[in-house]
Amino acid sequence: MRRFVDWFNKRELSEHTILLGFAVIIGVLSALGVVAFYRAIDLSYFVFHRWSVYRPLITGAGLFVAWSIMRRLGQSHDGVNVPDVQIAVAKRGGIVPGRPAIARTLASAATIGSGASAGSEGPVVVLGAAIGSVIGRAFEFTSDRVRVFVACGCGAAISAAFNAPLAGAFFALEEILAPLDQILVSVRTGEQAVKAVLADEYAVVLLDIMMPGMDGFETAAQIKRQAQGRDVPIIFLTAAISQPEQAFRGYSAGAVDYLAKPFDPWVLKSKVSVFVDLYRSSQRDEEAAERPRLEQLASGLGAVEETVALLLRLPAVIKDAEAAQTAAQLAGRVGRLRDTLKALGGAC
């Protein structure tokens, strides 16, 4: 294996060739791993349910087998779950240990086959991530490249397990962009994309040309017609590049960039990070512009608070129950206004 790795590293292949080739290999291996996982569930069901025994005893036996697998094969490791994969991508250079992942997969197969409550989503994601991570580390690739391979394995595993290639692609995008520490909102149609932009603020929008209903060009045009989306940058990320004029059509629809699949994940991440930084910078500028006005409001509110405090101490107010109640209500409203200013970042 070591000789093959050394030989491969001396080939000096292009980045595009390496990513595309390893993406295919990891995708195939992850899909085969998912098939093996479901076959293991079938085998577990056949073994545990071939005898007519009290069902809770069968489930208990399956849990014991799962515990034994984790203790022996997993070396008493707690196993790897989806949050562990996300942490590995964000903070550990994409390192997902292979042995605990395999143990977790086999233990899950025994658990599900015996009738215990467990899902198949987590194990297939972990298995795909482990395959991508192990291959990337075996060839001594950089941590950035290993993260991409982990995303490839996760996406392929989800696609194979649920026959849902879009879900796998979305998950892979989330893993690639995870180091940016941003929330990725996924939608399936152009109509949903327009509604999402109207409902919230976004640093950047990634659009595919080929979508159900409205295509990417019409979706981009609809977003740009809305006041909320007029300044939102749009990047087309698509495999539909058969016609050169599509790129020009994308720019005319309001896009700021156009990336063709298979894309370089580092290029995508760097482009998205630029727009994220611009969005954060604009947010800071808006906050800085608002701060003087908030400080002025806070100063005026301070004077109102002092007046209300003096009002509450007046003998005439204290003796009059109705006046005291009204003054207390006024103090409560002023207090809520103070809390609002605190939430907005105003000086207190």
Protein Blocks (a to p, Z undefined) as FASTA:
>chain_A
ZZmmmmmmmnopafklmmmmmmmmmmmmmmmmmmmmmmmmmmmmmmmmmpccdfklmmmm
mmmmmmmmmmmmnnopabjafklmmmmmmmnoopacfklmmmmmmmmmmmmmnopacdfk
lmmmmmmmmmmmmmmmmnopafklmmmmmmmmmmmmmmmmnopaklmmmmmmmmmmmmno
pacdddfbfklmmmmmmmpccfbdcddfbdghjafklmmmmmmmpmklmmpccddddfbl
mbmklmmmmmmnopabdcdddddfklmmmmmmmmmmmmmmmmmmmmmmmmmmmmmmmmmm
mmmmmmmmmmmmpmklmmmmklmmmmmmmmmmmmmmmmmmmmnopaZZ
